[in-house]
Amino acid sequence: MKKLILLAIALCLVFAWGCSKKVKTEPEVVVVEEKEVIVETAVVADPMDVYKAEYDALPVSHTVTKGECLWWISEYKHVYNDPFMWPMIYKANRAQIKNPDLIYPGQQFDVPRYGFDLEEVKASRKDAGAPWKALEPGQDAMIPAEMRAALGYSF
């Protein structure tokens, strides 16, 4: 029984240590009354910067595989995580897509990440059949950080 309790405590400590990691910077040197004092500083990463880095790492293209449709492609977490945003992909790839209901394996589509505003997203969602009360993308949608902040979503 004691071993089980010790194991549980050890796991809790390991978990707590892993969750409390901070991004460290160089120590700051401060002069106090003609003496040098080294002060350790820790900077916690800004959540918006972390989101921007994750968003910038998302793929900017997608190769169609058998059975896919624009709805499914835009629903993938690494694309938009929002099926109602499929018209964004369609509009960016009109040279390849004559009919949005007919896409073919092997086609490679650009996935727009920047260069659009909230009104374009709302129009795309409306074109895709989103309810009029839900024209803004959801909190889980992968949209630029500035748009996410403007909507009041957390990071």
Salt bridges, closest charged atoms under 4 A:
GLU68 OE1 - HIS62 NE2 2.95
ASP82 OD2 - ARG125 NH1 2.43
GLU119 OE2 - LYS122 NZ 3.88
ASP127 OD2 - LYS91 NZ 3.66
GLU136 OE2 - LYS122 NZ 3.77
GLU146 OE2 - LYS52 NZ 3.23
